[in-house]
Amino acid sequence: MGLHGPRGVVVAAARIEQRILTLHADYRAELAERARVATVVFGGDVVPHGDVLDALGAYGAEQQWQGIAPVLRGADLALVNFETPAVPSRPISRVQLQFNVHDDFVQALAQAGIDGASVANNHGYDMGVSGVAETLATLTRAGIVPMGGALARGPSVSPARFTVLGETLCVLAATRLLNFDMPTPRDTHTRLTLARDGEGTEASDFVHAITAARADCAAVIVSLHTGVEYGDQPLRGDRDFFRRCAEAGADAVIGHHSHTPHPVESMTVGAREVPLFYSLGNLLSNQGYAAEARLEPIRDGAYAMPLDPRTREGLLAVLRFNRPGPGRLSLRSSGWVPVWTLNGHSRRESHSVTHIEAALMPREGGQDPMLQARWQSLRTRIGANSLMDESELPGSAQGYVQSAARIAAWGRVLTPSRAVAREAHPSGGPTRSPPGVMSAPMPRREPSGRLTHRSNVRGEMRSKAPPPTEAPRSTYRGSGERTNPSQS
């Protein structure tokens, strides 16, 4: 029986008021949800050069990553380019630039806070085609999502899926170059995702996959391994392909391979502003130990990679997403933060293991004059407009403190001219090229993306090894490293 009269009016008013309060609470919750921001960070090349592995073994994962780990852990999603196979069934390899690592190296990345790693790069087949499946399994076992691997009997392009703000963010990764002229594996094999120009439908298939992911995912990030090593600018063909990926539906396009940072650009696609990071440079490697802004890395007409400070620089791409509604993620802001590979080569004691660590470059270079020069050089080359303020980077306060402390302890190097002189003629003898200086011409720019030669960790130029239908035959050294008998 309904209520009538004044009492009924009071009850109805109370119900209306309760409904209004409920709607108001829902609206406030929706506004709060829209205001929430998730931070995705993407780091550059992680390369397991010999001294990187030695430093991990001698000093541990926490020390090797402590300068940047607070940021990686503080982000909602942390991604990198993983420049090596991880095949524990075969020996560790760091010779002839055919890499392989075991579980400890992968677990160190997971401990640092890395959530996803792209295997689609020119080193992805270093252990042969069969090594790809084991690499994916090793990463997955450590809790790291592999990106850029195509599963056996599956599609050639498959997005890696992550949950961000309750929605699905997809990452499509591919390499546009390989070290070896090898036949494309059959789809019955687990293999790398490729997007090379002039190789059948690889590039167009990858672009079509971006469009499909756009319809299926709340946001799409594209990762591309491409470019020319040690260059400062992207190739024209790569710049065009980045733009094709943005037009196909990517919210951001991330590049790596050159081992040096490239400019960051932005492209307007409809209502979206898409950042194009052409190359992030290195995140962790042992390609150089110099830091002098004015040092020219050419000695006797040869490119001296250890003297090129750009190989110690890198960018951390920062992408900040919000959730404007169900099933959607919107890129709210983006930018870059400078990172620096701490390399204690010139500070180490005789016969000790070199400290090599990933760190944030102190703001404005901190108190180190050489880092101040590197900071200014990066701002000029990359573009200061997209430099991310540290307040927008979770964990940065702790990261900058720890990075500054580690750089003060081990990272500040001698003026490179003094360091080189000390190595070149430590007893005052005649001047000669320091150990590790290349004795071959500068690397050639290859517009096709095929590599005719590679530089090894010591700086020596060698012809590429024959394509590994499987991993080359091996002999063993006491440390478990593999060496190709033809080169030993």
Secondary structure, DSSP 8 states (H G I E B T S, - for coil): ----HHHHHHHHHHHHHHHHHHHHHHHHHHHHHHH-EEEEEEEEEE---HHHHHHHHHH-HHHHHTTTHHHHHHSSEEEEEE-S-B-TTS-BEEETTEEEB-HHHHHHHHHHT--EEE--STTTTTTBTHHHHHHHHHHHHTT-EEESEE-TTS-S---EEEEETTEEEEEEEEES--SS------TTS-EE-B--TTSTTHHHHHHHHHHHHHHHSSEEEEEEE-S-TT-SS--HHHHHHHHHHHHHT-SEEEEE-SSSB--EEEEEETTEEEEEE--BBEEE--S-----TT---EETTEE-GGG-GGGGEEEEEEEEEEEEETTEEEEEEEEEEEEEEEE-TTT--TT----EEEEE--GGGTT-HHHHHHHHHHHHHH-GGGB--GGGSTTHHHHHHHHHHHIIIII----HHHHHHHHH-TTS------TT---S------TT---SEEE-TTS-EEE-----SB----EE-TTSBEE-TTT-
